[in-house]
Amino acid sequence: MQIGIDSFVSSVTDPGTGRASTPAERVARLLEEVVAADEAGLDTFGIGEHHRPEYYDSAPPVLLAAAAARTRRIRLNSAVSVLSANDPVRLFQEFATLDLVSQGRAELVVGRGSFTEAFPLFGLELTDYDSLFEEKLDLLLRIRASSTVHWSGRHRPALTGQGVYPRPVQEQLPIWVGVGGSPESFVRAGLLGLPLMVAIIGGEPRRFRPLVDLYRRAGAEAGHAPEELRVSIHVPGFVADTDSEAADLFYPGYERMFGGIAAERGFPPVTRARFDASLGPASALFIGSPRTVAEKVRSVSADLGGLARLTVQMTNPGIAHDAMLHAIGLLGGDVAPAVRAA
C-alpha cells in the first residue's frame, strides 16, 4: 500500500506566537513539507484546489511544479482538480508539463469538489454540476488516449482534430476519480476502469464498503482487470509521539477549520467531545501515535477489501511548522514502514 499526504495549503497561525503566516511564507513552508515527505520515503504528495481566502492552492500545477524541482522520487498529484470548472485541454497540458518537469511523477485526481466557489468564478451554472463533470471527464480521457481529438459536447467548443501538446513522459498519465458518497460516481469510475480516490472526512470508513464493492463489481462487469480497479482513501489525520499529543495539537486548528464549514452549512458545531469521540479505531480521523495510526490504516484497509493507497490530509491552520515537519517524518519513517511490513 502507498502512503502519502494531501495538503490544502491553508493559512496557518502559529500557536506559540499568534502570528499568521503570509501567503508567501505559507507557500515556502509547503515546499519544505513536500521535500520532507520525499526524504521521509512517503509515496505521494497531493495539493488540493480551492478558491477561498483562507487557502492558497487555487493553482495546484504551479505549486506541484515547484515541488517537482525540489524532490527526487515522490509522486505528485492534485487532490483534487475541480474538473467541472476546468478546461480538460488546459488541465491535461498543465499536468503533462508537470510530468516533464518531474520526470514522470505526475498524477491527476479529478473530482467535482466539495465547495462551489469555482462555478460562479468561471461563469458556470451550479445546476450543471454533474453534466459538466461527466462531459469533461470524457474529453480528458480522449486527450489522454490521443494527441489529436475529434469531440463535441454541450459545455465546451468542439475539437476537430487539433493537437494537444505536450505529451507526458509516462505512456499514460494516471487519472484517478475523486468521489464522495454518490453511488453513481462509484459506478461511473468502475465502468471506465479508472482508479478511485474516496474522500472520507467523517463517520466510519467501513460504511463505504458497499460503495467500494459497487465500484469493483461495475468495473469487473465492464471487463476491467482487478489490478486496474485500485482504491485509495483520503482521510484527515496527524501523527505525533503520543496519542494525546497528536489530539491536543490537532484540535484547535480542526475546530477553526471545520467549525467554519459547519457554520456555513448548518451542521452541528464542532466540540472537543465530538472530536475525541471521532478518534476511535473505527472512525475517520487518523490521529495519534505512529503505532495507533498504522494499526488504523491496516484495519481500515481490511474493512474496505484492500487499499492501493491512503493519503492523510494534515492541513491544519493551527499547527506550528516544526510540528508539521515532525509529523511528516513520523508518517514516513514509522507509519509507512509498519503498514508495508504488515
C-alpha positions in Angstrom: 0.0 0.0 0.0 1.2 3.5 -0.8 1.1 6.1 1.9 1.0 9.8 1.2 0.0 13.3 2.2 -2.6 15.7 0.8 -2.4 19.4 1.6 -5.0 22.2 1.1 -2.3 24.9 1.8 -4.4 26.8 4.3 -3.4 29.9 6.1 -1.6 29.0 9.4 -1.5 30.9 12.7 1.5 29.8 14.9 0.0 28.7 18.2 3.1 29.9 20.1 3.2 33.5 18.7 -0.3 34.0 17.5 1.2 35.3 14.2 -0.5 34.3 10.9 1.9 33.4 8.1 1.8 35.5 5.0 0.8 33.7 1.7 4.5 33.7 0.6 5.6 32.2 3.9 3.0 29.6 3.8 3.9 28.5 0.2 7.6 28.4 1.1 6.7 26.1 4.1 4.5 24.0 1.9 7.5 23.3 -0.3 9.6 22.4 2.7 6.8 19.9 3.7 6.9 18.2 0.2 10.7 17.9 0.5 10.4 16.4 4.0 7.8 13.9 2.7 10.2 12.9 -0.2 13.1 12.5 2.2 10.9 10.5 4.7 10.1 7.9 2.0 6.4 8.7 1.5 4.9 7.7 -1.8 2.7 10.7 -2.8 2.0 14.3 -2.1 -1.2 15.9 -3.3 -2.3 19.5 -3.4 -6.0 20.5 -3.4 -7.8 23.2 -5.4 -9.8 25.9 -3.6 -10.9 29.4 -4.5 -11.4 30.8 -0.9 -9.5 33.4 1.0 -8.1 31.0 3.6 -6.5 28.7 1.1 -3.5 29.3 -1.3 -4.0 26.4 -3.6 -6.1 27.8 -6.5 -3.3 26.8 -8.9 -2.1 23.3 -8.0 0.0 22.6 -11.1 2.2 25.6 -10.3 2.8 24.5 -6.7 3.4 20.9 -7.8 5.9 22.0 -10.4 7.8 24.0 -7.8 7.8 20.9 -5.6 8.9 18.7 -8.5 12.1 20.8 -8.9 12.9 20.2 -5.2 12.2 16.5 -4.9 13.6 13.2 -6.4 11.1 10.3 -6.1 7.8 11.2 -4.5 4.8 11.2 -6.9 2.9 14.5 -7.2 -0.8 14.8 -7.7 -3.8 17.1 -7.5 -6.2 16.4 -4.5 -8.5 17.1 -6.3 -8.6 19.1 -9.5 -12.1 20.6 -9.9 -12.7 19.2 -13.4 -16.2 20.5 -13.6 -14.9 24.1 -13.5 -11.8 23.5 -15.6 -10.9 23.1 -19.3 -9.8 19.5 -19.9 -7.4 20.6 -22.7 -5.6 23.1 -20.4 -5.7 20.7 -17.4 -4.0 17.9 -19.5 -1.4 20.3 -20.8 -0.5 21.5 -17.3 -0.1 18.0 -15.9 1.7 16.7 -18.9 4.1 19.6 -18.4 4.4 18.7 -14.7 5.2 15.2 -15.8 8.0 16.5 -17.9 9.4 18.7 -15.1 9.1 15.8 -12.6 10.5 13.1 -15.0 7.3 11.0 -14.9 6.0 11.6 -11.4 2.7 13.4 -12.1 -0.8 12.1 -11.5 -4.2 13.7 -11.8 -7.0 13.2 -9.3 -10.2 14.8 -10.7 -13.5 15.4 -8.9 -16.3 17.8 -8.6 -15.0 19.5 -5.4 -16.7 20.0 -2.0 -17.0 23.8 -2.4 -18.9 25.7 -5.1 -17.0 28.9 -5.4 -15.3 27.8 -8.7 -18.6 27.7 -10.6 -19.6 31.4 -10.5 -15.9 32.4 -10.6 -15.6 30.8 -14.0 -19.1 31.6 -15.3 -20.6 28.2 -14.9 -24.0 27.1 -13.6 -24.1 25.1 -10.4 -27.1 23.2 -11.8 -24.8 21.7 -14.4 -22.6 20.3 -11.6 -22.8 16.7 -12.7 -23.2 17.0 -16.5 -20.1 19.3 -16.6 -18.0 16.7 -14.9 -19.2 13.7 -17.0 -18.6 15.5 -20.2 -15.2 16.9 -19.3 -14.0 13.6 -18.0 -14.9 12.0 -21.3 -12.9 14.7 -23.1 -9.9 14.4 -20.7 -9.7 10.6 -21.3 -9.9 11.1 -25.1 -7.0 13.6 -24.9 -5.0 11.2 -22.8 -5.5 8.5 -25.4 -4.6 10.5 -28.4 -2.8 13.8 -29.2 -5.4 14.6 -31.8 -9.1 14.5 -30.8 -12.4 14.8 -32.6 -15.0 15.6 -30.0 -18.1 17.7 -29.4 -20.2 18.4 -26.3 -22.6 20.8 -24.7 -20.4 22.8 -22.4 -17.3 23.4 -24.5 -16.5 24.2 -28.1 -15.8 21.1 -30.2 -12.4 19.7 -31.1 -12.0 18.9 -34.8 -8.6 17.2 -34.9 -6.5 19.8 -33.1 -3.3 18.6 -31.4 -3.0 18.7 -27.6 0.7 19.1 -26.5 3.0 18.4 -24.8 2.6 14.7 -24.2 3.7 13.4 -20.8 6.8 11.2 -20.0 4.6 8.4 -18.8 2.9 6.4 -21.5 -0.4 7.1 -19.9 -0.8 9.9 -17.4 -2.5 8.4 -14.3 -6.0 9.8 -13.8 -7.9 8.9 -10.6 -11.5 9.8 -9.9 -12.2 11.5 -6.6 -15.6 10.7 -5.1 -17.7 11.4 -2.0 -20.7 9.3 -1.3 -22.7 9.2 -4.6 -23.3 5.6 -5.8 -23.4 6.9 -9.4 -19.9 8.3 -9.1 -18.6 4.9 -7.9 -20.3 3.1 -10.7 -19.0 5.6 -13.3 -15.4 5.2 -12.2 -15.8 1.4 -12.3 -17.3 1.3 -15.8 -14.4 3.5 -17.0 -11.8 1.3 -15.2 -10.3 4.3 -13.5 -8.6 4.1 -10.1 -10.8 5.5 -7.3 -10.0 8.0 -4.6 -12.7 8.1 -1.8 -12.7 11.3 0.3 -13.7 10.3 3.8 -13.9 13.3 6.3 -16.3 11.9 8.9 -18.1 8.8 10.2 -16.7 5.3 9.9 -14.7 4.4 6.8 -16.2 0.9 6.7 -19.6 2.4 5.8 -18.1 2.9 2.3 -17.5 -0.8 1.8 -20.8 -1.3 -0.1 -19.9 1.6 -2.5 -16.4 0.2 -3.0 -17.9 -3.2 -3.8 -20.2 -1.5 -6.2 -17.2 0.1 -7.9 -15.4 -3.2 -8.2 -18.4 -5.0 -9.4 -19.2 -2.4 -12.1 -15.6 -2.5 -13.2 -15.5 -6.3 -13.4 -18.7 -6.4 -15.4 -17.3 -3.8 -17.8 -14.3 -6.2 -18.4 -11.6 -4.4 -16.4 -8.9 -6.4 -14.7 -8.9 -6.3 -10.9 -5.5 -4.7 -10.8 -6.9 -1.7 -12.8 -9.6 -1.2 -10.1 -7.4 0.4 -7.4 -9.0 2.0 -4.4 -7.5 4.9 -2.4 -8.9 6.8 0.5 -8.2 10.4 1.6 -8.7 11.0 5.3 -7.9 13.7 7.9 -5.0 12.9 10.1 -2.0 13.8 12.1 0.9 12.0 13.8 2.8 12.9 17.0 4.8 11.0 19.5 1.8 10.1 21.6 -2.0 9.8 21.1 -2.7 12.6 23.5 -0.1 15.0 22.0 -1.5 14.4 18.5 -5.1 15.2 19.6 -4.1 18.2 21.6 -2.0 19.7 18.7 -4.6 19.0 16.0 -7.8 20.0 17.7 -7.5 23.8 17.9 -7.0 24.2 14.1 -9.5 21.4 13.4 -12.1 23.4 15.4 -11.3 26.5 13.5 -11.4 24.9 10.0 -14.3 22.5 10.4 -16.2 24.8 12.7 -16.3 27.4 10.0 -17.6 24.9 7.4 -20.2 23.7 9.9 -21.4 27.2 10.4 -21.6 27.8 6.7 -23.6 24.6 6.0 -25.8 24.5 9.1 -24.1 21.5 10.6 -23.8 20.9 14.4 -20.9 22.9 16.0 -17.5 21.3 16.4 -16.7 20.4 20.1 -13.8 18.7 21.8 -16.1 16.0 23.0 -17.3 15.2 19.4 -13.7 15.4 18.2 -12.4 12.9 20.9 -15.3 10.6 20.0 -14.0 10.5 16.4 -10.6 9.2 17.4 -11.6 5.6 17.9 -10.3 2.7 15.8 -13.3 2.7 13.5 -13.6 6.5 12.9 -12.4 8.6 10.0 -9.8 10.7 11.9 -6.3 9.1 11.6 -4.8 11.0 14.6 -2.4 9.5 17.1 1.0 8.0 17.7 2.7 6.1 14.8 1.5 2.8 16.3 -2.1 3.9 16.6 -2.2 5.3 13.1 -0.5 2.3 11.5 -2.9 -0.1 13.2 -5.9 2.0 12.0 -4.5 2.0 8.4 -4.2 -1.7 8.4 -7.7 -2.2 9.9 -9.5 0.2 7.5 -7.7 -1.4 4.5 -9.1 -4.8 5.6 -12.6 -3.3 6.1 -12.6 -1.9 2.6 -11.3 -5.1 0.9 -7.7 -3.8 0.4 -6.4 -0.4 -0.4 -3.8 0.6 -3.0 -3.2 4.0 -1.4 -4.0 6.0 1.7 -3.4 9.8 1.8 -3.5 11.8 5.0 -4.9 15.3 4.8 -2.9 17.0 7.5 -3.7 20.6 6.6 -4.4 22.5 9.9 -4.5 26.3 10.4 -3.2 26.0 14.0 -0.2 23.7 13.9 3.4 25.1 14.0 5.6 24.4 11.1 8.1 22.4 13.1 5.3 20.1 14.5 4.1 19.5 10.9 7.6 18.6 9.7 7.9 16.2 12.7 4.5 14.6 11.8 5.6 14.1 8.2 8.8 12.4 9.5 6.8 10.1 11.7 4.3 9.2 8.9 7.1 8.3 6.5 9.6 6.9 9.0 7.4 4.9 11.3 3.8 4.6 10.0 4.5 3.7 6.4 7.2 1.0 7.1 4.9 -0.6 9.7 2.0 -0.7 7.2 4.2 -2.1 4.4 5.7 -4.7 6.7 2.2 -6.0 7.6 
